[in-house]
Amino acid sequence: MRATFTQKVILCMVAGFLAACLIQWGKVFVEGADDALNKGYKHTSPAISLTAKP
């Protein structure tokens, strides 16, 4: 049985959707891992304090 044009279009749409989901999951995974590793690290200069008033 040969796939019709409509079946090929639907198959490509499903494949594209799954690829987009995989890419988005990867982005979320990397951001979460970065947050987990660097959660407590904040780079602030000791000379500059936003809360201290002169």
QUIBELHU-V126473 format. One record per residue. N is the residue number from 1. OMEGA is omega in whole degrees, 0 to 359 (* if undefined). D_LAST is the distance of its C-alpha to the last C-alpha in Angstrom with 2 decimals. Layout:
n={N;N}
omega={OMEGA;OMEGA}
d_last={D_LAST;D_LAST}
This chain:
n={1;2;3;4;5;6;7;8;9;10;11;12;13;14;15;16;17;18;19;20;21;22;23;24;25;26;27;28;29;30;31;32;33;34;35;36;37;38;39;40;41;42;43;44;45;46;47;48;49;50;51;52;53;54}
omega={179;179;178;180;180;178;178;179;180;178;178;178;180;180;177;178;180;177;179;177;180;179;180;178;179;178;180;180;181;178;178;179;178;176;181;181;188;185;185;184;173;182;176;179;180;181;182;179;182;183;182;178;181;*}
d_last={80.94;78.84;75.47;75.49;72.96;71.23;70.96;69.44;66.86;65.93;65.76;63.44;61.20;61.00;60.34;57.58;55.96;56.10;54.64;51.72;51.15;51.20;48.68;46.30;46.71;45.91;42.65;41.58;42.70;40.73;37.49;38.01;38.72;35.63;33.50;35.29;34.67;31.03;29.78;27.36;26.22;23.05;21.95;18.22;16.63;14.68;12.45;11.48;10.17;10.60;9.86;6.59;3.82;0.00}
